[in-house]
Amino acid sequence: MSTRSILPFALAVGPALAAALPVTAAEPGALVAGYGTEFYEYWTGLLKQQNGVVMAALGFGAVCLFIITRGKWRK
């Protein structure tokens, strides 16, 4: 496998694993007990603010531009 095919995979999986580390360090019942509701409350609270909506839209646009500009159909 070449480095070129590993890089997108590493960029996708690396942040997901790093984000999951605090969750895996918790006790086993913590995932079921309140993680989902706290996650939902955090993101809904953030998106109720104007700056949260703007940052979410900018982040979504950046991801879309990255996908569009890295398309295989250009080759």
FIGUTI-198137 format. One record per residue: residue in one letter; x negated, y negated, z negated of N, C-alpha, C, CB in turn. Coordinates in nm, 3 decimals. Glycine has a CB too. Layout:
<rs>
R   rest       n.u       n.v       n.w      ca.u      ca.v      ca.w       c.u       c.v       c.w      cb.u      cb.v      cb.w
R      a         X         Y         Z         X         Y         Z         X         Y         Z         X         Y         Z
...
</rs>
This chain:
<rs>
R   rest       n.u       n.v       n.w      ca.u      ca.v      ca.w       c.u       c.v       c.w      cb.u      cb.v      cb.w
R      m    -0.085     0.117     0.000     0.000     0.000     0.000    -0.090    -0.124     0.000     0.097     0.001    -0.122
R      s    -0.059    -0.218     0.082    -0.142    -0.337     0.092    -0.102    -0.439    -0.015    -0.132    -0.399     0.232
R      t    -0.190    -0.534    -0.036    -0.164    -0.640    -0.133    -0.045    -0.725    -0.090    -0.288    -0.728    -0.150
R      r    -0.028    -0.737     0.038     0.081    -0.820     0.089     0.218    -0.762     0.055     0.067    -0.835     0.240
R      s     0.230    -0.631     0.048     0.359    -0.572     0.015     0.379    -0.562    -0.137     0.371    -0.435     0.078
R      i     0.274    -0.568    -0.214     0.286    -0.560    -0.360     0.320    -0.696    -0.420     0.157    -0.507    -0.421
R      l     0.273    -0.803    -0.361     0.292    -0.936    -0.417     0.439    -0.974    -0.437     0.226    -1.038    -0.329
R      p     0.528    -0.959    -0.339     0.669    -0.994    -0.364     0.732    -0.910    -0.476     0.751    -0.977    -0.236
R      f     0.693    -0.783    -0.481     0.744    -0.696    -0.586     0.697    -0.743    -0.723     0.700    -0.551    -0.562
R      a     0.569    -0.780    -0.733     0.514    -0.827    -0.860     0.579    -0.959    -0.901     0.362    -0.843    -0.851
R      l     0.605    -1.046    -0.805     0.668    -1.173    -0.836     0.813    -1.155    -0.881     0.663    -1.265    -0.714
R      a     0.877    -1.051    -0.836     1.015    -1.026    -0.875     1.024    -0.953    -1.009     1.086    -0.945    -0.768
R      v     0.938    -0.856    -1.030     0.947    -0.773    -1.150     0.876    -0.836    -1.269     0.888    -0.636    -1.122
R      g     0.768    -0.909    -1.246     0.691    -0.967    -1.355     0.772    -1.058    -1.446     0.576    -1.044    -1.300
R      p     0.840    -1.159    -1.392     0.921    -1.245    -1.480     1.036    -1.170    -1.548     0.977    -1.361    -1.400
R      a     1.092    -1.071    -1.480     1.200    -0.995    -1.541     1.150    -0.917    -1.663     1.262    -0.898    -1.438
R      l     1.033    -0.858    -1.652     0.977    -0.786    -1.765     0.937    -0.882    -1.877     0.857    -0.705    -1.722
R      a     0.881    -0.995    -1.842     0.841    -1.092    -1.944     0.964    -1.147    -2.017     0.762    -1.208    -1.880
R      a     1.073    -1.166    -1.946     1.195    -1.215    -2.010     1.258    -1.109    -2.099     1.294    -1.260    -1.904
R      a     1.235    -0.984    -2.071     1.296    -0.875    -2.148     1.217    -0.839    -2.272     1.312    -0.753    -2.061
R      l     1.095    -0.887    -2.287     1.014    -0.849    -2.401     1.078    -0.882    -2.536     0.880    -0.915    -2.392
R      p     1.130    -1.002    -2.558     1.193    -1.027    -2.688     1.314    -0.938    -2.714     1.234    -1.172    -2.698
R      v     1.382    -0.898    -2.610     1.500    -0.813    -2.625     1.458    -0.674    -2.668     1.580    -0.807    -2.495
R      t     1.353    -0.621    -2.608     1.310    -0.486    -2.641     1.247    -0.479    -2.779     1.213    -0.436    -2.538
R      a     1.200    -0.591    -2.833     1.140    -0.592    -2.966     1.246    -0.589    -3.075     1.051    -0.715    -2.983
R      a     1.370    -0.619    -3.042     1.477    -0.622    -3.141     1.520    -0.480    -3.174     1.597    -0.703    -3.089
R      e     1.600    -0.469    -3.276     1.652    -0.338    -3.314     1.744    -0.285    -3.205     1.726    -0.346    -3.449
R      p     1.762    -0.155    -3.195     1.840    -0.097    -3.084     1.983    -0.148    -3.073     1.843     0.052    -3.097
R      g     2.050    -0.176    -3.181     2.189    -0.222    -3.176     2.203    -0.368    -3.141     2.254    -0.197    -3.308
R      a     2.093    -0.442    -3.137     2.100    -0.585    -3.111     2.148    -0.616    -2.969     1.964    -0.649    -3.134
R      l     2.117    -0.529    -2.876     2.162    -0.552    -2.738     2.314    -0.550    -2.729     2.103    -0.447    -2.644
R      v     2.373    -0.456    -2.797     2.517    -0.442    -2.791     2.585    -0.544    -2.882     2.559    -0.300    -2.830
R      a     2.523    -0.574    -2.994     2.589    -0.655    -3.096     2.613    -0.799    -3.053     2.507    -0.655    -3.221
R      g     2.510    -0.870    -3.002     2.535    -1.010    -2.977     2.454    -1.071    -2.866     2.511    -1.084    -3.098
R      y     2.370    -0.994    -2.803     2.284    -1.052    -2.701     2.366    -1.105    -2.584     2.183    -0.950    -2.652
R      g     2.463    -1.030    -2.539     2.543    -1.071    -2.424     2.624    -1.197    -2.452     2.636    -0.960    -2.383
R      t     2.683    -1.205    -2.570     2.763    -1.323    -2.602     2.674    -1.446    -2.620     2.846    -1.299    -2.727
R      e     2.558    -1.429    -2.684     2.467    -1.542    -2.700     2.413    -1.589    -2.565     2.351    -1.504    -2.792
R      f     2.383    -1.495    -2.476     2.337    -1.528    -2.341     2.444    -1.610    -2.268     2.303    -1.400    -2.261
R      y     2.567    -1.564    -2.276     2.679    -1.632    -2.210     2.700    -1.772    -2.269     2.807    -1.550    -2.224
R      e     2.698    -1.783    -2.400     2.718    -1.912    -2.465     2.607    -2.010    -2.431     2.727    -1.895    -2.615
R      y     2.484    -1.962    -2.425     2.372    -2.051    -2.391     2.388    -2.108    -2.251     2.239    -1.976    -2.402
R      w     2.412    -2.021    -2.153     2.419    -2.067    -2.014     2.544    -2.148    -1.987     2.413    -1.950    -1.920
R      t     2.656    -2.115    -2.049     2.775    -2.199    -2.028     2.757    -2.335    -2.094     2.901    -2.129    -2.084
R      g     2.692    -2.339    -2.211     2.663    -2.467    -2.275     2.568    -2.552    -2.192     2.604    -2.445    -2.412
R      l     2.469    -2.488    -2.132     2.374    -2.560    -2.048     2.442    -2.614    -1.922     2.257    -2.470    -2.010
R      l     2.527    -2.534    -1.862     2.592    -2.576    -1.738     2.706    -2.675    -1.761     2.644    -2.454    -1.665
R      k     2.746    -2.697    -1.885     2.846    -2.799    -1.914     2.784    -2.938    -1.915     2.913    -2.771    -2.049
R      q     2.651    -2.944    -1.926     2.581    -3.072    -1.924     2.544    -3.106    -1.780     2.455    -3.068    -2.015
R      q     2.539    -3.234    -1.751     2.508    -3.277    -1.615     2.366    -3.238    -1.574     2.526    -3.428    -1.602
R      n     2.270    -3.255    -1.662     2.132    -3.221    -1.625     2.116    -3.070    -1.606     2.034    -3.272    -1.732
R      g     2.195    -2.989    -1.676     2.190    -2.844    -1.656     2.241    -2.805    -1.519     2.271    -2.774    -1.764
R      v     2.347    -2.869    -1.476     2.403    -2.840    -1.343     2.305    -2.882    -1.235     2.539    -2.913    -1.324
R      v     2.243    -2.999    -1.253     2.146    -3.047    -1.153     2.027    -2.953    -1.145     2.097    -3.190    -1.188
R      m     1.974    -2.909    -1.259     1.859    -2.819    -1.259     1.896    -2.683    -1.198     1.805    -2.801    -1.402
R      a     2.016    -2.635    -1.227     2.059    -2.508    -1.169     2.071    -2.520    -1.016     2.195    -2.464    -1.229
R      a     2.124    -2.631    -0.968     2.138    -2.651    -0.824     2.001    -2.664    -0.757     2.222    -2.776    -0.794
R      l     1.909    -2.736    -0.821     1.774    -2.748    -0.765     1.702    -2.614    -0.764     1.693    -2.850    -0.845
R      g     1.717    -2.537    -0.869     1.656    -2.404    -0.874     1.713    -2.311    -0.768     1.675    -2.341    -1.013
R      f     1.845    -2.314    -0.753     1.909    -2.232    -0.651     1.863    -2.273    -0.511     2.062    -2.243    -0.662
R      g     1.853    -2.404    -0.488     1.806    -2.453    -0.358     1.663    -2.413    -0.330     1.819    -2.605    -0.352
R      a     1.578    -2.417    -0.433     1.438    -2.377    -0.415     1.428    -2.229    -0.379     1.357    -2.406    -0.543
R      v     1.506    -2.146    -0.445     1.506    -2.002    -0.413     1.556    -1.979    -0.271     1.594    -1.924    -0.514
R      c     1.661    -2.050    -0.232     1.714    -2.036    -0.096     1.612    -2.078     0.008     1.842    -2.119    -0.081
R      l     1.545    -2.190    -0.015     1.442    -2.235     0.080     1.327    -2.135     0.089     1.389    -2.372     0.039
R      f     1.289    -2.079    -0.024     1.182    -1.979    -0.024     1.223    -1.858     0.059     1.148    -1.935    -0.168
R      i     1.345    -1.811     0.042     1.392    -1.694     0.118     1.400    -1.728     0.266     1.529    -1.646     0.066
R      i     1.454    -1.843     0.300     1.470    -1.881     0.439     1.335    -1.896     0.509     1.550    -2.011     0.450
R      t     1.240    -1.960     0.443     1.110    -1.987     0.508     1.021    -1.865     0.514     1.038    -2.096     0.435
R      r     1.050    -1.761     0.437     0.967    -1.641     0.438     1.031    -1.528     0.517     0.941    -1.595     0.295
R      g     1.128    -1.562     0.600     1.200    -1.459     0.675     1.112    -1.386     0.776     1.316    -1.521     0.747
R      k     1.143    -1.259     0.797     1.066    -1.176     0.890     1.102    -1.202     1.035     1.087    -1.030     0.858
R      w     1.217    -1.266     1.061     1.261    -1.285     1.198     1.175    -1.386     1.275     1.405    -1.330     1.199
R      r     1.091    -1.460     1.208     1.008    -1.559     1.274     0.885    -1.497     1.341     0.964    -1.664     1.175
R      k     0.856    -1.374     1.310     0.735    -1.311     1.365     0.761    -1.239     1.493     0.675    -1.215     1.267
</rs>
